[in-house]
Amino acid sequence: MHEQVLGRRLPLTGRACAGALADLDLPVELLRGFALLARAAGLLGQIAEERRRPIGMDVYMTVDRNCRLR
């Protein structure tokens, strides 16, 4: 339905997956595992992306150079 309303597809997130699984009457403890698994997969994806195209140090240096202490 969101695609019709927004005009674009949204990615399926861990929370959305857990919500869909909750509709299947799965135990809450199991849903927490799915949320944790989704977060771990997202973190691994971010680490892989940083290894391919590192920007972490550039972001840190930009913030450090432009930070103004009051």
C-alpha positions as CSV (number, residue, x, y, z in Angstrom):
1,M,0.0,0.0,0.0
2,H,2.9,2.4,0.8
3,E,4.1,2.3,-2.8
4,Q,0.7,3.5,-4.0
5,V,0.7,6.3,-1.4
6,L,4.3,7.4,-1.6
7,G,5.0,6.6,-5.2
8,R,8.1,4.5,-4.3
9,R,9.0,1.3,-2.6
10,L,10.4,1.4,0.9
11,P,13.0,-1.2,2.1
12,L,11.7,-3.8,4.5
13,T,13.4,-3.1,7.9
14,G,13.9,-5.3,10.9
15,R,11.0,-3.7,12.7
16,A,8.7,-4.2,9.8
17,C,9.7,-7.8,9.6
18,A,9.1,-8.3,13.3
19,G,5.7,-6.6,13.0
20,A,4.8,-9.0,10.1
21,L,5.9,-11.9,12.1
22,A,3.9,-10.7,15.2
23,D,0.9,-10.9,13.0
24,L,1.6,-14.6,12.6
25,D,1.3,-15.0,16.4
26,L,5.0,-16.0,16.9
27,P,6.3,-15.7,20.5
28,V,7.6,-12.3,21.5
29,E,11.0,-13.9,22.5
30,L,11.4,-15.1,18.9
31,L,10.5,-11.6,17.5
32,R,13.3,-10.1,19.6
33,G,15.7,-12.5,18.0
34,F,14.6,-11.4,14.5
35,A,15.1,-7.7,15.5
36,L,18.6,-8.5,16.8
37,L,19.5,-10.5,13.7
38,A,18.3,-7.6,11.5
39,R,20.5,-5.1,13.4
40,A,23.5,-7.4,13.2
41,A,23.1,-7.8,9.5
42,G,22.8,-4.0,9.1
43,L,26.0,-3.5,11.1
44,L,27.9,-6.1,9.0
45,G,26.7,-4.3,5.9
46,Q,28.0,-1.0,7.2
47,I,31.3,-2.5,8.1
48,A,31.6,-4.0,4.6
49,E,30.7,-0.7,3.0
50,E,33.3,1.1,5.1
51,R,36.0,-1.4,4.1
52,R,35.1,-0.9,0.4
53,R,34.8,2.9,0.5
54,P,36.2,4.3,3.8
55,I,34.7,7.6,4.8
56,G,34.9,7.3,8.6
57,M,38.1,9.2,9.1
58,D,37.0,11.9,6.7
59,V,33.7,12.4,8.6
60,Y,35.6,12.5,11.9
61,M,38.1,15.1,10.7
62,T,35.4,17.2,9.2
63,V,33.5,17.3,12.4
64,D,36.7,17.8,14.4
65,R,37.8,20.8,12.3
66,N,34.3,22.4,12.3
67,C,33.4,21.9,15.9
68,R,33.0,25.1,17.9
69,L,33.1,24.8,21.6
70,R,31.0,27.3,23.5
